[in-house]
Amino acid sequence: MCMSRTNIEIDDELIACCMERFGLPTKKSAVEFALRRLLGTADLLGRMQVVRGIGWDGDLEKLRSSSDLVVR
């Protein structure tokens, strides 16, 4: 893995919140976590697009009106 040094201005409150919420020890780990998560989301959206429109056999109206649905 190639590493480079980059200086960025970043919202201190935002990075602190991210570090606390996800248990990240450093600002660097928080930025890397966010970048990996962003790329993962983009990959997931791409995979979802692949299956979009492949078809579905069923009666959507029947599903919507089903009395078997449990409302919580």
CHARMM-style PDB file with segment names, atoms N, HN, CA, C and O in Angstrom:
ATOM      1  N   MET     1       0.843  -1.164   0.000  1.00  0.00      PROA
ATOM      2  CA  MET     1       0.000   0.000   0.000  1.00  0.00      PROA
ATOM      3  C   MET     1       0.895   1.236   0.000  1.00  0.00      PROA
ATOM      4  O   MET     1       1.823   1.338   0.803  1.00  0.00      PROA
ATOM      5  N   CYS     2       0.622   2.145  -0.877  1.00  0.00      PROA
ATOM      6  HN  CYS     2      -0.132   2.062  -1.529  1.00  0.00      PROA
ATOM      7  CA  CYS     2       1.370   3.387  -0.973  1.00  0.00      PROA
ATOM      8  C   CYS     2       0.703   4.436  -0.079  1.00  0.00      PROA
ATOM      9  O   CYS     2      -0.517   4.595  -0.105  1.00  0.00      PROA
ATOM     10  N   MET     3       1.491   5.132   0.690  1.00  0.00      PROA
ATOM     11  HN  MET     3       2.482   5.004   0.711  1.00  0.00      PROA
ATOM     12  CA  MET     3       0.952   6.157   1.585  1.00  0.00      PROA
ATOM     13  C   MET     3       1.566   7.498   1.208  1.00  0.00      PROA
ATOM     14  O   MET     3       2.739   7.578   0.842  1.00  0.00      PROA
ATOM     15  N   SER     4       0.767   8.539   1.301  1.00  0.00      PROA
ATOM     16  HN  SER     4      -0.186   8.474   1.598  1.00  0.00      PROA
ATOM     17  CA  SER     4       1.286   9.881   1.083  1.00  0.00      PROA
ATOM     18  C   SER     4       0.811  10.774   2.222  1.00  0.00      PROA
ATOM     19  O   SER     4      -0.132  10.437   2.938  1.00  0.00      PROA
ATOM     20  N   ARG     5       1.454  11.881   2.376  1.00  0.00      PROA
ATOM     21  HN  ARG     5       2.220  12.155   1.794  1.00  0.00      PROA
ATOM     22  CA  ARG     5       1.105  12.818   3.431  1.00  0.00      PROA
ATOM     23  C   ARG     5       0.283  13.938   2.810  1.00  0.00      PROA
ATOM     24  O   ARG     5       0.670  14.519   1.797  1.00  0.00      PROA
ATOM     25  N   THR     6      -0.861  14.236   3.432  1.00  0.00      PROA
ATOM     26  HN  THR     6      -1.176  13.764   4.256  1.00  0.00      PROA
ATOM     27  CA  THR     6      -1.749  15.279   2.947  1.00  0.00      PROA
ATOM     28  C   THR     6      -2.208  16.127   4.121  1.00  0.00      PROA
ATOM     29  O   THR     6      -2.584  15.596   5.166  1.00  0.00      PROA
ATOM     30  N   ASN     7      -2.180  17.415   3.958  1.00  0.00      PROA
ATOM     31  HN  ASN     7      -1.874  17.846   3.109  1.00  0.00      PROA
ATOM     32  CA  ASN     7      -2.699  18.325   4.980  1.00  0.00      PROA
ATOM     33  C   ASN     7      -4.072  18.802   4.546  1.00  0.00      PROA
ATOM     34  O   ASN     7      -4.242  19.301   3.433  1.00  0.00      PROA
ATOM     35  N   ILE     8      -5.061  18.645   5.436  1.00  0.00      PROA
ATOM     36  HN  ILE     8      -4.923  18.240   6.339  1.00  0.00      PROA
ATOM     37  CA  ILE     8      -6.422  19.079   5.117  1.00  0.00      PROA
ATOM     38  C   ILE     8      -6.987  19.885   6.279  1.00  0.00      PROA
ATOM     39  O   ILE     8      -6.633  19.662   7.437  1.00  0.00      PROA
ATOM     40  N   GLU     9      -7.859  20.815   5.956  1.00  0.00      PROA
ATOM     41  HN  GLU     9      -8.145  20.996   5.015  1.00  0.00      PROA
ATOM     42  CA  GLU     9      -8.618  21.510   6.987  1.00  0.00      PROA
ATOM     43  C   GLU     9      -9.893  20.711   7.177  1.00  0.00      PROA
ATOM     44  O   GLU     9     -10.594  20.397   6.215  1.00  0.00      PROA
ATOM     45  N   ILE    10     -10.187  20.386   8.424  1.00  0.00      PROA
ATOM     46  HN  ILE    10      -9.618  20.641   9.206  1.00  0.00      PROA
ATOM     47  CA  ILE    10     -11.329  19.528   8.697  1.00  0.00      PROA
ATOM     48  C   ILE    10     -12.052  20.033   9.942  1.00  0.00      PROA
ATOM     49  O   ILE    10     -11.423  20.538  10.871  1.00  0.00      PROA
ATOM     50  N   ASP    11     -13.345  19.895   9.953  1.00  0.00      PROA
ATOM     51  HN  ASP    11     -13.856  19.485   9.198  1.00  0.00      PROA
ATOM     52  CA  ASP    11     -14.184  20.323  11.068  1.00  0.00      PROA
ATOM     53  C   ASP    11     -13.837  19.499  12.311  1.00  0.00      PROA
ATOM     54  O   ASP    11     -14.063  18.290  12.337  1.00  0.00      PROA
ATOM     55  N   ASP    12     -13.291  20.151  13.338  1.00  0.00      PROA
ATOM     56  HN  ASP    12     -13.107  21.134  13.317  1.00  0.00      PROA
ATOM     57  CA  ASP    12     -12.863  19.446  14.553  1.00  0.00      PROA
ATOM     58  C   ASP    12     -14.017  18.728  15.245  1.00  0.00      PROA
ATOM     59  O   ASP    12     -13.850  17.613  15.737  1.00  0.00      PROA
ATOM     60  N   GLU    13     -15.174  19.357  15.282  1.00  0.00      PROA
ATOM     61  HN  GLU    13     -15.309  20.264  14.882  1.00  0.00      PROA
ATOM     62  CA  GLU    13     -16.337  18.746  15.935  1.00  0.00      PROA
ATOM     63  C   GLU    13     -16.799  17.505  15.168  1.00  0.00      PROA
ATOM     64  O   GLU    13     -17.158  16.491  15.767  1.00  0.00      PROA
ATOM     65  N   LEU    14     -16.785  17.597  13.860  1.00  0.00      PROA
ATOM     66  HN  LEU    14     -16.494  18.420  13.373  1.00  0.00      PROA
ATOM     67  CA  LEU    14     -17.200  16.474  13.018  1.00  0.00      PROA
ATOM     68  C   LEU    14     -16.258  15.285  13.182  1.00  0.00      PROA
ATOM     69  O   LEU    14     -16.708  14.148  13.322  1.00  0.00      PROA
ATOM     70  N   ILE    15     -14.972  15.541  13.163  1.00  0.00      PROA
ATOM     71  HN  ILE    15     -14.606  16.464  13.049  1.00  0.00      PROA
ATOM     72  CA  ILE    15     -14.005  14.453  13.286  1.00  0.00      PROA
ATOM     73  C   ILE    15     -14.053  13.849  14.683  1.00  0.00      PROA
ATOM     74  O   ILE    15     -13.919  12.634  14.834  1.00  0.00      PROA
ATOM     75  N   ALA    16     -14.243  14.679  15.709  1.00  0.00      PROA
ATOM     76  HN  ALA    16     -14.352  15.666  15.587  1.00  0.00      PROA
ATOM     77  CA  ALA    16     -14.333  14.174  17.086  1.00  0.00      PROA
ATOM     78  C   ALA    16     -15.567  13.300  17.257  1.00  0.00      PROA
ATOM     79  O   ALA    16     -15.511  12.264  17.920  1.00  0.00      PROA
ATOM     80  N   CYS    17     -16.672  13.710  16.664  1.00  0.00      PROA
ATOM     81  HN  CYS    17     -16.718  14.551  16.125  1.00  0.00      PROA
ATOM     82  CA  CYS    17     -17.914  12.924  16.730  1.00  0.00      PROA
ATOM     83  C   CYS    17     -17.720  11.574  16.054  1.00  0.00      PROA
ATOM     84  O   CYS    17     -18.146  10.545  16.579  1.00  0.00      PROA
ATOM     85  N   CYS    18     -17.085  11.576  14.903  1.00  0.00      PROA
ATOM     86  HN  CYS    18     -16.739  12.411  14.476  1.00  0.00      PROA
ATOM     87  CA  CYS    18     -16.815  10.340  14.167  1.00  0.00      PROA
ATOM     88  C   CYS    18     -15.902   9.416  14.970  1.00  0.00      PROA
ATOM     89  O   CYS    18     -16.142   8.212  15.055  1.00  0.00      PROA
ATOM     90  N   MET    19     -14.862   9.987  15.553  1.00  0.00      PROA
ATOM     91  HN  MET    19     -14.667  10.965  15.484  1.00  0.00      PROA
ATOM     92  CA  MET    19     -13.919   9.195  16.339  1.00  0.00      PROA
ATOM     93  C   MET    19     -14.612   8.564  17.544  1.00  0.00      PROA
ATOM     94  O   MET    19     -14.382   7.396  17.860  1.00  0.00      PROA
ATOM     95  N   GLU    20     -15.453   9.336  18.208  1.00  0.00      PROA
ATOM     96  HN  GLU    20     -15.640  10.284  17.952  1.00  0.00      PROA
ATOM     97  CA  GLU    20     -16.159   8.818  19.383  1.00  0.00      PROA
ATOM     98  C   GLU    20     -17.184   7.758  18.998  1.00  0.00      PROA
ATOM     99  O   GLU    20     -17.234   6.689  19.606  1.00  0.00      PROA
ATOM    100  N   ARG    21     -17.991   8.048  18.002  1.00  0.00      PROA
ATOM    101  HN  ARG    21     -17.950   8.917  17.508  1.00  0.00      PROA
ATOM    102  CA  ARG    21     -19.066   7.136  17.612  1.00  0.00      PROA
ATOM    103  C   ARG    21     -18.545   5.783  17.153  1.00  0.00      PROA
ATOM    104  O   ARG    21     -19.135   4.749  17.466  1.00  0.00      PROA
ATOM    105  N   PHE    22     -17.446   5.786  16.414  1.00  0.00      PROA
ATOM    106  HN  PHE    22     -16.966   6.626  16.160  1.00  0.00      PROA
ATOM    107  CA  PHE    22     -16.937   4.539  15.848  1.00  0.00      PROA
ATOM    108  C   PHE    22     -15.693   4.010  16.562  1.00  0.00      PROA
ATOM    109  O   PHE    22     -15.069   3.053  16.105  1.00  0.00      PROA
ATOM    110  N   GLY    23     -15.340   4.632  17.676  1.00  0.00      PROA
ATOM    111  HN  GLY    23     -15.847   5.410  18.048  1.00  0.00      PROA
ATOM    112  CA  GLY    23     -14.215   4.155  18.470  1.00  0.00      PROA
ATOM    113  C   GLY    23     -12.878   4.238  17.751  1.00  0.00      PROA
ATOM    114  O   GLY    23     -12.038   3.347  17.876  1.00  0.00      PROA
ATOM    115  N   LEU    24     -12.690   5.305  17.004  1.00  0.00      PROA
ATOM    116  HN  LEU    24     -13.373   6.029  16.902  1.00  0.00      PROA
ATOM    117  CA  LEU    24     -11.463   5.469  16.226  1.00  0.00      PROA
ATOM    118  C   LEU    24     -10.456   6.286  17.034  1.00  0.00      PROA
ATOM    119  O   LEU    24     -10.804   7.333  17.578  1.00  0.00      PROA
ATOM    120  N   PRO    25      -9.219   5.819  17.116  1.00  0.00      PROA
ATOM    121  CA  PRO    25      -8.245   6.456  18.003  1.00  0.00      PROA
ATOM    122  C   PRO    25      -7.589   7.729  17.466  1.00  0.00      PROA
ATOM    123  O   PRO    25      -7.103   8.547  18.247  1.00  0.00      PROA
ATOM    124  N   THR    26      -7.569   7.904  16.151  1.00  0.00      PROA
ATOM    125  HN  THR    26      -7.964   7.240  15.516  1.00  0.00      PROA
ATOM    126  CA  THR    26      -6.856   9.057  15.575  1.00  0.00      PROA
ATOM    127  C   THR    26      -7.677   9.707  14.467  1.00  0.00      PROA
ATOM    128  O   THR    26      -8.599   9.110  13.912  1.00  0.00      PROA
ATOM    129  N   LYS    27      -7.313  10.946  14.165  1.00  0.00      PROA
ATOM    130  HN  LYS    27      -6.564  11.432  14.616  1.00  0.00      PROA
ATOM    131  CA  LYS    27      -7.962  11.639  13.051  1.00  0.00      PROA
ATOM    132  C   LYS    27      -7.692  10.903  11.742  1.00  0.00      PROA
ATOM    133  O   LYS    27      -8.574  10.791  10.890  1.00  0.00      PROA
ATOM    134  N   LYS    28      -6.472  10.405  11.592  1.00  0.00      PROA
ATOM    135  HN  LYS    28      -5.756  10.496  12.284  1.00  0.00      PROA
ATOM    136  CA  LYS    28      -6.115   9.656  10.387  1.00  0.00      PROA
ATOM    137  C   LYS    28      -7.025   8.441  10.229  1.00  0.00      PROA
ATOM    138  O   LYS    28      -7.528   8.181   9.136  1.00  0.00      PROA
ATOM    139  N   SER    29      -7.237   7.697  11.312  1.00  0.00      PROA
ATOM    140  HN  SER    29      -6.829   7.908  12.200  1.00  0.00      PROA
ATOM    141  CA  SER    29      -8.087   6.506  11.221  1.00  0.00      PROA
ATOM    142  C   SER    29      -9.532   6.885  10.904  1.00  0.00      PROA
ATOM    143  O   SER    29     -10.232   6.142  10.217  1.00  0.00      PROA
ATOM    144  N   ALA    30      -9.978   8.038  11.403  1.00  0.00      PROA
ATOM    145  HN  ALA    30      -9.409   8.641  11.961  1.00  0.00      PROA
ATOM    146  CA  ALA    30     -11.342   8.492  11.115  1.00  0.00      PROA
ATOM    147  C   ALA    30     -11.504   8.847   9.636  1.00  0.00      PROA
ATOM    148  O   ALA    30     -12.511   8.504   9.016  1.00  0.00      PROA
ATOM    149  N   VAL    31     -10.512   9.533   9.079  1.00  0.00      PROA
ATOM    150  HN  VAL    31      -9.694   9.812   9.582  1.00  0.00      PROA
ATOM    151  CA  VAL    31     -10.571   9.898   7.656  1.00  0.00      PROA
ATOM    152  C   VAL    31     -10.518   8.644   6.790  1.00  0.00      PROA
ATOM    153  O   VAL    31     -11.287   8.520   5.836  1.00  0.00      PROA
ATOM    154  N   GLU    32      -9.617   7.710   7.112  1.00  0.00      PROA
ATOM    155  HN  GLU    32      -8.992   7.811   7.886  1.00  0.00      PROA
ATOM    156  CA  GLU    32      -9.522   6.471   6.338  1.00  0.00      PROA
ATOM    157  C   GLU    32     -10.812   5.663   6.442  1.00  0.00      PROA
ATOM    158  O   GLU    32     -11.278   5.105   5.449  1.00  0.00      PROA
ATOM    159  N   PHE    33     -11.391   5.598   7.641  1.00  0.00      PROA
ATOM    160  HN  PHE    33     -11.013   6.051   8.449  1.00  0.00      PROA
ATOM    161  CA  PHE    33     -12.649   4.886   7.845  1.00  0.00      PROA
ATOM    162  C   PHE    33     -13.746   5.486   6.965  1.00  0.00      PROA
ATOM    163  O   PHE    33     -14.483   4.764   6.294  1.00  0.00      PROA
ATOM    164  N   ALA    34     -13.842   6.812   6.980  1.00  0.00      PROA
ATOM    165  HN  ALA    34     -13.243   7.399   7.526  1.00  0.00      PROA
ATOM    166  CA  ALA    34     -14.874   7.490   6.193  1.00  0.00      PROA
ATOM    167  C   ALA    34     -14.685   7.249   4.697  1.00  0.00      PROA
ATOM    168  O   ALA    34     -15.657   7.016   3.978  1.00  0.00      PROA
ATOM    169  N   LEU    35     -13.446   7.303   4.231  1.00  0.00      PROA
ATOM    170  HN  LEU    35     -12.657   7.492   4.815  1.00  0.00      PROA
ATOM    171  CA  LEU    35     -13.181   7.070   2.805  1.00  0.00      PROA
ATOM    172  C   LEU    35     -13.523   5.639   2.402  1.00  0.00      PROA
ATOM    173  O   LEU    35     -14.129   5.409   1.356  1.00  0.00      PROA
ATOM    174  N   ARG    36     -13.130   4.677   3.242  1.00  0.00      PROA
ATOM    175  HN  ARG    36     -12.637   4.864   4.092  1.00  0.00      PROA
ATOM    176  CA  ARG    36     -13.448   3.274   2.934  1.00  0.00      PROA
ATOM    177  C   ARG    36     -14.958   3.042   2.941  1.00  0.00      PROA
ATOM    178  O   ARG    36     -15.488   2.309   2.106  1.00  0.00      PROA
ATOM    179  N   ARG    37     -15.631   3.665   3.880  1.00  0.00      PROA
ATOM    180  HN  ARG    37     -15.200   4.260   4.558  1.00  0.00      PROA
ATOM    181  CA  ARG    37     -17.089   3.506   3.964  1.00  0.00      PROA
ATOM    182  C   ARG    37     -17.773   4.136   2.751  1.00  0.00      PROA
ATOM    183  O   ARG    37     -18.729   3.576   2.213  1.00  0.00      PROA
ATOM    184  N   LEU    38     -17.290   5.280   2.330  1.00  0.00      PROA
ATOM    185  HN  LEU    38     -16.514   5.734   2.767  1.00  0.00      PROA
ATOM    186  CA  LEU    38     -17.832   5.943   1.146  1.00  0.00      PROA
ATOM    187  C   LEU    38     -17.642   5.084  -0.098  1.00  0.00      PROA
ATOM    188  O   LEU    38     -18.564   4.938  -0.901  1.00  0.00      PROA
ATOM    189  N   LEU    39     -16.454   4.518  -0.259  1.00  0.00      PROA
ATOM    190  HN  LEU    39     -15.705   4.637   0.394  1.00  0.00      PROA
ATOM    191  CA  LEU    39     -16.199   3.634  -1.401  1.00  0.00      PROA
ATOM    192  C   LEU    39     -17.051   2.372  -1.326  1.00  0.00      PROA
ATOM    193  O   LEU    39     -17.538   1.891  -2.349  1.00  0.00      PROA
ATOM    194  N   GLY    40     -17.232   1.837  -0.126  1.00  0.00      PROA
ATOM    195  HN  GLY    40     -16.836   2.228   0.705  1.00  0.00      PROA
ATOM    196  CA  GLY    40     -18.070   0.651   0.049  1.00  0.00      PROA
ATOM    197  C   GLY    40     -19.508   0.926  -0.341  1.00  0.00      PROA
ATOM    198  O   GLY    40     -20.161   0.089  -0.964  1.00  0.00      PROA
ATOM    199  N   THR    41     -20.004   2.105   0.026  1.00  0.00      PROA
ATOM    200  HN  THR    41     -19.473   2.785   0.532  1.00  0.00      PROA
ATOM    201  CA  THR    41     -21.368   2.488  -0.336  1.00  0.00      PROA
ATOM    202  C   THR    41     -21.503   2.610  -1.848  1.00  0.00      PROA
ATOM    203  O   THR    41     -22.496   2.165  -2.424  1.00  0.00      PROA
ATOM    204  N   ALA    42     -20.517   3.207  -2.482  1.00  0.00      PROA
ATOM    205  HN  ALA    42     -19.711   3.569  -2.014  1.00  0.00      PROA
ATOM    206  CA  ALA    42     -20.550   3.347  -3.944  1.00  0.00      PROA
ATOM    207  C   ALA    42     -20.527   1.977  -4.614  1.00  0.00      PROA
ATOM    208  O   ALA    42     -21.235   1.754  -5.596  1.00  0.00      PROA
ATOM    209  N   ASP    43     -19.716   1.059  -4.087  1.00  0.00      PROA
ATOM    210  HN  ASP    43     -19.141   1.241  -3.289  1.00  0.00      PROA
ATOM    211  CA  ASP    43     -19.669  -0.301  -4.638  1.00  0.00      PROA
ATOM    212  C   ASP    43     -21.015  -0.990  -4.485  1.00  0.00      PROA
ATOM    213  O   ASP    43     -21.486  -1.652  -5.410  1.00  0.00      PROA
ATOM    214  N   LEU    44     -21.636  -0.838  -3.321  1.00  0.00      PROA
ATOM    215  HN  LEU    44     -21.254  -0.300  -2.570  1.00  0.00      PROA
ATOM    216  CA  LEU    44     -22.939  -1.452  -3.071  1.00  0.00      PROA
ATOM    217  C   LEU    44     -23.988  -0.898  -4.027  1.00  0.00      PROA
ATOM    218  O   LEU    44     -24.786  -1.656  -4.580  1.00  0.00      PROA
ATOM    219  N   LEU    45     -23.993   0.412  -4.224  1.00  0.00      PROA
ATOM    220  HN  LEU    45     -23.345   1.027  -3.774  1.00  0.00      PROA
ATOM    221  CA  LEU    45     -24.950   1.011  -5.155  1.00  0.00      PROA
ATOM    222  C   LEU    45     -24.729   0.493  -6.571  1.00  0.00      PROA
ATOM    223  O   LEU    45     -25.689   0.269  -7.309  1.00  0.00      PROA
ATOM    224  N   GLY    46     -23.476   0.304  -6.949  1.00  0.00      PROA
ATOM    225  HN  GLY    46     -22.697   0.486  -6.349  1.00  0.00      PROA
ATOM    226  CA  GLY    46     -23.168  -0.249  -8.269  1.00  0.00      PROA
ATOM    227  C   GLY    46     -23.693  -1.665  -8.420  1.00  0.00      PROA
ATOM    228  O   GLY    46     -24.250  -2.019  -9.459  1.00  0.00      PROA
ATOM    229  N   ARG    47     -23.515  -2.480  -7.378  1.00  0.00      PROA
ATOM    230  HN  ARG    47     -23.063  -2.192  -6.533  1.00  0.00      PROA
ATOM    231  CA  ARG    47     -24.023  -3.857  -7.435  1.00  0.00      PROA
ATOM    232  C   ARG    47     -25.543  -3.875  -7.467  1.00  0.00      PROA
ATOM    233  O   ARG    47     -26.139  -4.736  -8.114  1.00  0.00      PROA
ATOM    234  N   MET    48     -26.174  -2.936  -6.778  1.00  0.00      PROA
ATOM    235  HN  MET    48     -25.690  -2.236  -6.252  1.00  0.00      PROA
ATOM    236  CA  MET    48     -27.636  -2.872  -6.797  1.00  0.00      PROA
ATOM    237  C   MET    48     -28.141  -2.507  -8.191  1.00  0.00      PROA
ATOM    238  O   MET    48     -29.178  -3.008  -8.628  1.00  0.00      PROA
ATOM    239  N   GLN    49     -27.413  -1.636  -8.888  1.00  0.00      PROA
ATOM    240  HN  GLN    49     -26.571  -1.229  -8.533  1.00  0.00      PROA
ATOM    241  CA  GLN    49     -27.807  -1.254 -10.244  1.00  0.00      PROA
ATOM    242  C   GLN    49     -27.756  -2.451 -11.187  1.00  0.00      PROA
ATOM    243  O   GLN    49     -28.546  -2.535 -12.127  1.00  0.00      PROA
ATOM    244  N   VAL    50     -26.831  -3.376 -10.939  1.00  0.00      PROA
ATOM    245  HN  VAL    50     -26.189  -3.308 -10.175  1.00  0.00      PROA
ATOM    246  CA  VAL    50     -26.696  -4.564 -11.790  1.00  0.00      PROA
ATOM    247  C   VAL    50     -27.973  -5.393 -11.759  1.00  0.00      PROA
ATOM    248  O   VAL    50     -28.399  -5.911 -12.792  1.00  0.00      PROA
ATOM    249  N   VAL    51     -28.588  -5.526 -10.590  1.00  0.00      PROA
ATOM    250  HN  VAL    51     -28.243  -5.106  -9.751  1.00  0.00      PROA
ATOM    251  CA  VAL    51     -29.784  -6.366 -10.479  1.00  0.00      PROA
ATOM    252  C   VAL    51     -31.077  -5.588 -10.728  1.00  0.00      PROA
ATOM    253  O   VAL    51     -32.160  -6.173 -10.762  1.00  0.00      PROA
ATOM    254  N   ARG    52     -30.963  -4.288 -10.899  1.00  0.00      PROA
ATOM    255  HN  ARG    52     -30.084  -3.813 -10.871  1.00  0.00      PROA
ATOM    256  CA  ARG    52     -32.152  -3.472 -11.139  1.00  0.00      PROA
ATOM    257  C   ARG    52     -32.821  -3.883 -12.448  1.00  0.00      PROA
ATOM    258  O   ARG    52     -32.170  -3.992 -13.488  1.00  0.00      PROA
ATOM    259  N   GLY    53     -34.098  -4.103 -12.379  1.00  0.00      PROA
ATOM    260  HN  GLY    53     -34.627  -4.015 -11.535  1.00  0.00      PROA
ATOM    261  CA  GLY    53     -34.864  -4.413 -13.574  1.00  0.00      PROA
ATOM    262  C   GLY    53     -34.761  -5.844 -14.055  1.00  0.00      PROA
ATOM    263  O   GLY    53     -35.141  -6.132 -15.190  1.00  0.00      PROA
ATOM    264  N   ILE    54     -34.255  -6.764 -13.221  1.00  0.00      PROA
ATOM    265  HN  ILE    54     -33.946  -6.530 -12.299  1.00  0.00      PROA
ATOM    266  CA  ILE    54     -34.141  -8.150 -13.675  1.00  0.00      PROA
ATOM    267  C   ILE    54     -35.490  -8.860 -13.637  1.00  0.00      PROA
ATOM    268  O   ILE    54     -35.631  -9.983 -14.121  1.00  0.00      PROA
ATOM    269  N   GLY    55     -36.456  -8.200 -13.066  1.00  0.00      PROA
ATOM    270  HN  GLY    55     -36.341  -7.288 -12.673  1.00  0.00      PROA
ATOM    271  CA  GLY    55     -37.795  -8.759 -13.065  1.00  0.00      PROA
ATOM    272  C   GLY    55     -38.189  -9.361 -11.731  1.00  0.00      PROA
ATOM    273  O   GLY    55     -37.351  -9.755 -10.920  1.00  0.00      PROA
ATOM    274  N   TRP    56     -39.480  -9.415 -11.539  1.00  0.00      PROA
ATOM    275  HN  TRP    56     -40.161  -9.095 -12.199  1.00  0.00      PROA
ATOM    276  CA  TRP    56     -40.030  -9.986 -10.329  1.00  0.00      PROA
ATOM    277  C   TRP    56     -41.418 -10.497 -10.679  1.00  0.00      PROA
ATOM    278  O   TRP    56     -42.213  -9.782 -11.290  1.00  0.00      PROA
ATOM    279  N   ASP    57     -41.706 -11.720 -10.295  1.00  0.00      PROA
ATOM    280  HN  ASP    57     -41.060 -12.301  -9.799  1.00  0.00      PROA
ATOM    281  CA  ASP    57     -43.030 -12.281 -10.532  1.00  0.00      PROA
ATOM    282  C   ASP    57     -43.804 -12.228  -9.228  1.00  0.00      PROA
ATOM    283  O   ASP    57     -43.408 -12.833  -8.232  1.00  0.00      PROA
ATOM    284  N   GLY    58     -44.884 -11.517  -9.244  1.00  0.00      PROA
ATOM    285  HN  GLY    58     -45.205 -11.025 -10.053  1.00  0.00      PROA
ATOM    286  CA  GLY    58     -45.698 -11.408  -8.045  1.00  0.00      PROA
ATOM    287  C   GLY    58     -46.760 -10.344  -8.232  1.00  0.00      PROA
ATOM    288  O   GLY    58     -46.757  -9.604  -9.216  1.00  0.00      PROA
ATOM    289  N   ASP    59     -47.660 -10.282  -7.279  1.00  0.00      PROA
ATOM    290  HN  ASP    59     -47.662 -10.884  -6.480  1.00  0.00      PROA
ATOM    291  CA  ASP    59     -48.757  -9.330  -7.317  1.00  0.00      PROA
ATOM    292  C   ASP    59     -48.520  -8.284  -6.235  1.00  0.00      PROA
ATOM    293  O   ASP    59     -48.778  -8.529  -5.057  1.00  0.00      PROA
ATOM    294  N   LEU    60     -48.030  -7.125  -6.639  1.00  0.00      PROA
ATOM    295  HN  LEU    60     -47.820  -6.926  -7.596  1.00  0.00      PROA
ATOM    296  CA  LEU    60     -47.706  -6.076  -5.692  1.00  0.00      PROA
ATOM    297  C   LEU    60     -48.951  -5.584  -4.955  1.00  0.00      PROA
ATOM    298  O   LEU    60     -48.892  -5.318  -3.755  1.00  0.00      PROA
ATOM    299  N   GLU    61     -50.059  -5.461  -5.649  1.00  0.00      PROA
ATOM    300  HN  GLU    61     -50.107  -5.677  -6.624  1.00  0.00      PROA
ATOM    301  CA  GLU    61     -51.298  -5.013  -5.001  1.00  0.00      PROA
ATOM    302  C   GLU    61     -51.744  -5.999  -3.928  1.00  0.00      PROA
ATOM    303  O   GLU    61     -52.229  -5.595  -2.871  1.00  0.00      PROA
ATOM    304  N   LYS    62     -51.579  -7.288  -4.198  1.00  0.00      PROA
ATOM    305  HN  LYS    62     -51.185  -7.617  -5.056  1.00  0.00      PROA
ATOM    306  CA  LYS    62     -51.942  -8.305  -3.211  1.00  0.00      PROA
ATOM    307  C   LYS    62     -51.049  -8.178  -1.975  1.00  0.00      PROA
ATOM    308  O   LYS    62     -51.523  -8.285  -0.844  1.00  0.00      PROA
ATOM    309  N   LEU    63     -49.773  -7.951  -2.199  1.00  0.00      PROA
ATOM    310  HN  LEU    63     -49.388  -7.863  -3.118  1.00  0.00      PROA
ATOM    311  CA  LEU    63     -48.858  -7.768  -1.073  1.00  0.00      PROA
ATOM    312  C   LEU    63     -49.223  -6.540  -0.251  1.00  0.00      PROA
ATOM    313  O   LEU    63     -49.189  -6.573   0.980  1.00  0.00      PROA
ATOM    314  N   ARG    64     -49.567  -5.466  -0.933  1.00  0.00      PROA
ATOM    315  HN  ARG    64     -49.594  -5.439  -1.933  1.00  0.00      PROA
ATOM    316  CA  ARG    64     -49.903  -4.222  -0.230  1.00  0.00      PROA
ATOM    317  C   ARG    64     -51.178  -4.348   0.588  1.00  0.00      PROA
ATOM    318  O   ARG    64     -51.310  -3.706   1.631  1.00  0.00      PROA
ATOM    319  N   SER    65     -52.103  -5.154   0.135  1.00  0.00      PROA
ATOM    320  HN  SER    65     -51.995  -5.675  -0.712  1.00  0.00      PROA
ATOM    321  CA  SER    65     -53.382  -5.270   0.833  1.00  0.00      PROA
ATOM    322  C   SER    65     -53.442  -6.477   1.756  1.00  0.00      PROA
ATOM    323  O   SER    65     -54.498  -6.765   2.319  1.00  0.00      PROA
ATOM    324  N   SER    66     -52.355  -7.176   1.921  1.00  0.00      PROA
ATOM    325  HN  SER    66     -51.497  -6.942   1.463  1.00  0.00      PROA
ATOM    326  CA  SER    66     -52.334  -8.388   2.730  1.00  0.00      PROA
ATOM    327  C   SER    66     -52.631  -8.079   4.191  1.00  0.00      PROA
ATOM    328  O   SER    66     -52.060  -7.159   4.777  1.00  0.00      PROA
ATOM    329  N   SER    67     -53.533  -8.863   4.764  1.00  0.00      PROA
ATOM    330  HN  SER    67     -53.997  -9.610   4.288  1.00  0.00      PROA
ATOM    331  CA  SER    67     -53.850  -8.711   6.185  1.00  0.00      PROA
ATOM    332  C   SER    67     -52.858  -9.491   7.040  1.00  0.00      PROA
ATOM    333  O   SER    67     -52.931  -9.457   8.269  1.00  0.00      PROA
ATOM    334  N   ASP    68     -51.930 -10.194   6.391  1.00  0.00      PROA
ATOM    335  HN  ASP    68     -51.870 -10.222   5.393  1.00  0.00      PROA
ATOM    336  CA  ASP    68     -50.921 -10.960   7.124  1.00  0.00      PROA
ATOM    337  C   ASP    68     -49.772 -10.084   7.617  1.00  0.00      PROA
ATOM    338  O   ASP    68     -48.935 -10.533   8.400  1.00  0.00      PROA
ATOM    339  N   LEU    69     -49.733  -8.838   7.158  1.00  0.00      PROA
ATOM    340  HN  LEU    69     -50.413  -8.473   6.521  1.00  0.00      PROA
ATOM    341  CA  LEU    69     -48.645  -7.956   7.555  1.00  0.00      PROA
ATOM    342  C   LEU    69     -48.768  -7.582   9.023  1.00  0.00      PROA
ATOM    343  O   LEU    69     -49.861  -7.309   9.518  1.00  0.00      PROA
ATOM    344  N   VAL    70     -47.649  -7.573   9.700  1.00  0.00      PROA
ATOM    345  HN  VAL    70     -46.761  -7.794   9.298  1.00  0.00      PROA
ATOM    346  CA  VAL    70     -47.624  -7.198  11.109  1.00  0.00      PROA
ATOM    347  C   VAL    70     -47.097  -5.775  11.202  1.00  0.00      PROA
ATOM    348  O   VAL    70     -45.995  -5.483  10.736  1.00  0.00      PROA
ATOM    349  N   VAL    71     -47.884  -4.893  11.803  1.00  0.00      PROA
ATOM    350  HN  VAL    71     -48.778  -5.130  12.182  1.00  0.00      PROA
ATOM    351  CA  VAL    71     -47.474  -3.508  11.984  1.00  0.00      PROA
ATOM    352  C   VAL    71     -46.929  -3.360  13.387  1.00  0.00      PROA
ATOM    353  O   VAL    71     -47.577  -3.736  14.364  1.00  0.00      PROA
ATOM    354  N   ARG    72     -45.722  -2.805  13.479  1.00  0.00      PROA
ATOM    355  HN  ARG    72     -45.195  -2.499  12.686  1.00  0.00      PROA
ATOM    356  CA  ARG    72     -45.094  -2.632  14.806  1.00  0.00      PROA
ATOM    357  C   ARG    72     -45.015  -1.182  15.167  1.00  0.00      PROA
ATOM    358  OT1 ARG    72     -44.521  -0.840  16.241  1.00  0.00      PROA
TER     359      ARG     72
END
